[in-house]
Amino acid sequence: MARSSGKGRPRPLGAAHASPVEALLVSEGFDADVHPNEPMARHTAYRIGGPARFLVNAHSLGALMQLVALCRSEGVPWVVVGRGSNLLVADEGYPGVVITLGRDFRNLRLDRASGWCVAGGGALLATAVQEAFRAGCAGLEFAVGTPGTIGGALRMNAGTREVGIGSRVASVTVLGPDGALTRRLGDEVSWGYRRSSFSPDEAIVECELALEPGDALAIQRTMESALARRKRTQPLGQPSCGSVFRNPEGASVGALVEELGLKGARHGGAQVSEVHGNFIVNAGGAAARDVRALIDLVQTKVLEAYGIKLATEVRFLGFEA
């Protein structure tokens, strides 16, 4: 038995000794694309990461619920990820099932009159930003140029110190670890700077965003200004996960790193960006261990010099600690 990976010839899953999870993955009625032993370097902005035992692109809620329930009952580790824009995967890979949200989770509907936007967890944040702009709806300009999915953006409350996407959430529907769907109002979720109260074993499947009528020219100017600033201050031409650390209260990680002379520091193929000190880039052939070593270096030096314990924004997968 085999399941097509969509990248050439089907690969066998060892049907003769298939586990219940493997049996589901190869079943004809399972609405998903299955990629056994898939290198995660193909699915992260860092272009880094060893193989996931299975990468599964679930196309429907039914398929997602089936897979999560079976993984849970069989004790198979699983995780839902977005586009990998904020993800560092260990060189050894991930021994479980990595789930991405496919077809049915990528829908996005925006009502121009009310400014009400319904988006699947797998829809691109960039699509929501552009649809809002075209509809003359204000409220997402701050997110222009931010990569990733709606689900990922909600999980980390993507935005700035002043505003995050959580401020626009009217409701969000999650698939919980117990297999139940739960709809929460936006104010029932705890939103903070680059964080939210969603647990790691919750899958964000849909949300409702409340936007408002805006002036098209003003929206365009705000978006153009934000994009220009990104291009000027961030190393957009090199693979990275964006900002590595959350800015501590009253301080800028980029400034702290520069003061310590750590910009340009290297470990293997990873480098603290010479453009922005809060970015660690894949300068060519970097391994996850190289990035992790620089993260540890920056945290250690900042703690020694300023007494500040930096918290990371990047999401780690496959690391023991």
C-alpha positions as CSV (number, residue, x, y, z in Angstrom):
1,M,0.0,0.0,0.0
2,A,1.2,3.5,-0.7
3,R,0.0,7.0,-0.7
4,S,1.1,9.6,-3.3
5,S,3.2,12.4,-2.0
6,G,2.3,14.6,-4.9
7,K,6.0,14.8,-5.8
8,G,6.5,11.9,-8.1
9,R,6.1,8.2,-7.4
10,P,4.1,7.0,-4.4
11,R,6.1,5.8,-1.4
12,P,5.3,2.6,0.5
13,L,4.2,2.9,4.1
14,G,4.8,-0.7,5.1
15,A,1.2,-1.8,4.9
16,A,1.9,-5.3,6.2
17,H,2.7,-4.0,9.6
18,A,0.8,-0.7,9.5
19,S,-0.2,0.9,12.7
20,P,-3.8,2.3,13.0
21,V,-2.5,5.8,12.1
22,E,-0.6,4.5,9.1
23,A,-3.7,2.5,8.0
24,L,-5.8,5.7,8.1
25,L,-3.2,7.6,6.1
26,V,-3.2,5.1,3.3
27,S,-7.0,4.7,3.2
28,E,-8.7,5.8,0.0
29,G,-11.4,7.9,1.8
30,F,-8.9,9.9,3.8
31,D,-9.2,13.5,2.5
32,A,-5.5,14.5,2.8
33,D,-2.1,14.5,1.1
34,V,0.3,12.3,2.9
35,H,4.1,12.7,2.7
36,P,6.1,10.1,4.7
37,N,9.5,11.0,6.0
38,E,9.1,14.5,4.6
39,P,12.1,16.9,5.1
40,M,10.8,19.9,7.0
41,A,13.4,22.1,5.4
42,R,11.0,22.2,2.5
43,H,8.3,23.6,4.7
44,T,10.0,26.3,6.9
45,A,11.1,29.8,6.1
46,Y,14.5,29.0,7.6
47,R,14.9,26.2,5.0
48,I,16.1,24.1,7.9
49,G,14.8,20.9,9.5
50,G,15.0,17.1,9.5
51,P,12.2,14.8,8.4
52,A,8.8,14.5,10.0
53,R,7.6,10.9,10.2
54,F,4.5,12.0,8.3
55,L,3.6,15.4,6.9
56,V,-0.2,15.4,6.4
57,N,-2.0,18.2,4.5
58,A,-5.6,17.7,5.8
59,H,-8.1,19.1,3.4
60,S,-11.3,18.9,5.5
61,L,-12.4,19.2,9.1
62,G,-13.5,15.5,9.0
63,A,-10.0,14.4,8.0
64,L,-8.4,16.6,10.6
65,M,-10.7,15.3,13.4
66,Q,-10.1,11.7,12.3
67,L,-6.3,12.1,12.4
68,V,-6.1,14.0,15.6
69,A,-8.4,11.6,17.4
70,L,-6.4,8.6,16.2
71,C,-3.1,10.1,17.1
72,R,-4.3,10.9,20.5
73,S,-5.7,7.4,21.2
74,E,-2.6,5.7,19.8
75,G,-0.2,8.0,21.7
76,V,1.4,9.3,18.5
77,P,2.8,12.9,18.8
78,W,1.2,15.4,16.5
79,V,1.3,19.1,15.8
80,V,-0.5,21.5,13.6
81,V,1.7,24.1,11.8
82,G,1.2,26.9,9.4
83,R,3.6,28.0,6.6
84,G,6.7,27.5,8.8
85,S,7.5,31.2,9.0
86,N,8.0,31.1,12.7
87,L,9.3,27.5,13.1
88,L,12.7,26.0,13.8
89,V,12.7,22.2,13.3
90,A,15.5,20.1,14.8
91,D,18.0,18.5,12.5
92,E,16.9,15.1,13.7
93,G,13.3,16.0,12.6
94,Y,10.1,15.2,14.3
95,P,9.0,11.6,15.2
96,G,5.3,12.2,14.9
97,V,2.7,13.7,12.5
98,V,3.0,17.3,11.3
99,I,-0.4,18.5,10.1
100,T,-1.0,21.4,7.8
101,L,-4.4,22.8,6.9
102,G,-5.4,22.4,3.3
103,R,-8.3,23.1,0.9
104,D,-11.3,23.7,3.2
105,F,-9.3,25.7,5.7
106,R,-8.1,28.2,3.2
107,N,-11.4,29.9,2.5
108,L,-11.7,33.6,3.2
109,R,-15.0,35.7,2.9
110,L,-15.2,39.4,3.5
111,D,-18.4,41.4,3.6
112,R,-17.6,44.9,2.4
113,A,-20.7,46.5,3.9
114,S,-20.2,45.2,7.5
115,G,-16.4,44.6,7.4
116,W,-17.0,41.1,8.7
117,C,-14.3,38.7,7.6
118,V,-14.5,34.9,8.1
119,A,-11.2,33.1,7.5
120,G,-10.0,29.6,7.8
121,G,-7.0,28.8,9.9
122,G,-5.0,27.8,6.8
123,A,-5.8,31.0,4.9
124,L,-2.8,33.3,4.3
125,L,-2.6,36.4,6.4
126,A,-1.4,38.3,3.4
127,T,-4.6,37.4,1.5
128,A,-6.7,38.8,4.3
129,V,-4.7,42.0,4.3
130,Q,-5.0,42.5,0.6
131,E,-8.8,41.6,0.6
132,A,-9.4,44.1,3.3
133,F,-7.5,46.8,1.3
134,R,-9.4,46.1,-1.8
135,A,-12.7,46.3,0.1
136,G,-11.7,49.6,1.7
137,C,-11.8,48.0,5.2
138,A,-9.3,49.2,7.8
139,G,-7.8,47.2,10.7
140,L,-5.2,44.9,9.2
141,E,-2.7,47.4,7.7
142,F,-0.2,46.7,10.5
143,A,0.1,43.1,9.2
144,V,1.2,44.0,5.7
145,G,4.2,41.9,4.7
146,T,3.8,39.5,7.6
147,P,4.1,35.9,6.3
148,G,2.2,32.9,7.5
149,T,-1.4,31.7,8.0
150,I,-4.3,33.2,9.9
151,G,-4.0,30.4,12.5
152,G,-0.3,31.1,13.0
153,A,-1.0,34.8,13.3
154,L,-3.6,34.3,15.9
155,R,-1.5,31.9,17.9
156,M,1.3,34.5,18.2
157,N,-1.0,37.6,18.1
158,A,1.0,38.9,15.1
159,G,1.5,42.6,15.1
160,T,3.4,45.3,16.8
161,R,3.8,46.4,20.4
162,E,0.9,48.8,19.9
163,V,-1.6,46.5,18.0
164,G,-2.0,42.8,17.3
165,I,-4.4,40.8,15.3
166,G,-6.2,39.7,18.5
167,S,-7.7,43.2,18.7
168,R,-9.7,42.3,15.5
169,V,-10.9,38.9,16.5
170,A,-14.6,38.6,17.1
171,S,-14.5,34.8,17.5
172,V,-12.3,31.8,16.9
173,T,-13.1,28.1,16.5
174,V,-10.5,25.6,17.7
175,L,-10.3,21.8,17.7
176,G,-9.3,20.9,21.2
177,P,-7.1,18.1,22.5
178,D,-10.4,16.3,23.5
179,G,-11.5,16.2,19.9
180,A,-14.3,18.8,20.5
181,L,-14.8,22.0,18.5
182,T,-15.1,25.1,20.6
183,R,-16.0,28.6,19.5
184,R,-14.7,31.4,21.7
185,L,-15.4,35.1,21.6
186,G,-12.4,37.3,21.0
187,D,-12.5,38.6,24.5
188,E,-12.4,35.1,25.9
189,V,-8.9,34.7,24.6
190,S,-6.0,36.2,26.5
191,W,-4.0,38.4,24.0
192,G,-0.5,39.7,24.8
193,Y,2.5,41.0,23.0
194,R,3.4,38.3,20.5
195,R,1.5,35.7,22.4
196,S,-2.0,34.3,23.1
197,S,-3.6,31.8,25.4
198,F,-4.2,29.1,22.8
199,S,-2.6,25.8,24.0
200,P,-0.1,23.9,21.8
201,D,-2.5,21.0,21.4
202,E,-5.3,23.2,20.0
203,A,-5.8,23.6,16.2
204,I,-7.2,26.9,15.1
205,V,-9.6,26.1,12.3
206,E,-11.5,29.3,11.7
207,C,-12.0,32.9,12.9
208,E,-14.2,35.9,12.5
209,L,-12.5,39.3,12.2
210,A,-14.3,42.6,12.7
211,L,-12.9,45.3,10.4
212,E,-14.3,48.8,9.8
213,P,-14.8,51.2,6.8
214,G,-11.6,53.1,6.0
215,D,-10.2,55.6,3.6
216,A,-8.6,53.7,0.7
217,L,-5.8,56.2,0.3
218,A,-5.0,56.3,4.0
219,I,-4.9,52.5,4.1
220,Q,-2.6,52.4,1.1
221,R,-0.2,55.0,2.6
222,T,0.0,53.1,5.9
223,M,0.7,49.8,4.1
224,E,3.3,51.4,1.8
225,S,5.0,53.0,4.8
226,A,5.1,49.7,6.8
227,L,6.5,47.8,3.8
228,A,9.2,50.4,3.2
229,R,10.2,50.2,6.8
230,R,10.4,46.4,6.6
231,K,12.6,46.5,3.5
232,R,14.9,49.1,5.2
233,T,15.3,47.5,8.6
234,Q,14.9,43.7,8.0
235,P,17.0,41.1,6.2
236,L,14.2,40.1,3.8
237,G,16.6,38.6,1.3
238,Q,17.8,35.8,3.6
239,P,15.9,32.8,5.1
240,S,14.9,33.6,8.7
241,C,12.0,33.1,11.2
242,G,11.5,36.9,11.5
243,S,12.1,38.3,15.0
244,V,13.7,35.6,17.2
245,F,13.0,37.2,20.6
246,R,10.1,39.2,22.1
247,N,11.2,42.7,23.0
248,P,11.3,43.1,26.8
249,E,9.4,45.9,28.5
250,G,11.0,49.2,27.7
251,A,13.8,47.8,25.5
252,S,14.6,46.7,22.0
253,V,16.4,43.3,21.4
254,G,17.9,44.7,18.3
255,A,19.5,47.5,20.2
256,L,20.7,45.3,23.0
257,V,22.4,42.9,20.5
258,E,24.0,45.8,18.7
259,E,25.3,47.3,22.0
260,L,26.9,43.9,22.8
261,G,28.6,43.7,19.4
262,L,26.8,40.5,18.5
263,K,25.5,41.6,15.1
264,G,27.2,39.5,12.5
265,A,28.1,36.7,15.0
266,R,28.2,33.3,13.3
267,H,27.9,29.7,14.2
268,G,28.2,27.3,11.2
269,G,25.9,28.6,8.5
270,A,23.8,30.7,10.9
271,Q,24.4,34.4,11.5
272,V,23.0,37.1,13.7
273,S,21.8,39.5,11.0
274,E,24.0,42.5,10.3
275,V,20.8,44.4,9.3
276,H,18.8,43.7,12.5
277,G,20.1,42.2,15.7
278,N,16.8,40.4,16.5
279,F,17.1,38.3,13.3
280,I,19.1,35.1,13.0
281,V,19.5,34.2,9.3
282,N,20.4,31.1,7.4
283,A,23.5,32.5,5.7
284,G,24.0,29.3,3.7
285,G,23.9,25.7,4.8
286,A,22.8,26.4,8.4
287,A,21.7,23.6,10.6
288,A,19.1,23.9,13.3
289,R,21.8,23.4,15.9
290,D,23.6,26.5,14.5
291,V,20.6,28.7,15.0
292,R,20.0,27.2,18.4
293,A,23.6,28.0,19.4
294,L,23.2,31.6,18.4
295,I,19.9,31.9,20.3
296,D,21.6,30.5,23.4
297,L,24.6,32.9,22.9
298,V,22.3,36.0,22.6
299,Q,20.2,35.0,25.6
300,T,23.4,34.3,27.7
301,K,25.1,37.6,26.8
302,V,22.0,39.7,27.3
303,L,21.3,38.1,30.7
304,E,24.9,38.7,31.8
305,A,25.1,42.3,30.7
306,Y,21.6,43.5,31.5
307,G,19.9,41.0,33.7
308,I,17.2,40.5,31.1
309,K,16.0,36.9,30.3
310,L,14.9,37.0,26.7
311,A,11.9,35.0,25.7
312,T,11.8,33.6,22.2
313,E,9.1,34.1,19.6
314,V,10.3,31.2,17.4
315,R,8.5,27.9,17.8
316,F,10.7,24.9,18.4
317,L,9.8,21.5,17.0
318,G,11.6,18.2,17.6
319,F,14.0,19.5,20.3
320,E,14.2,17.7,23.6
321,A,14.4,21.0,25.6
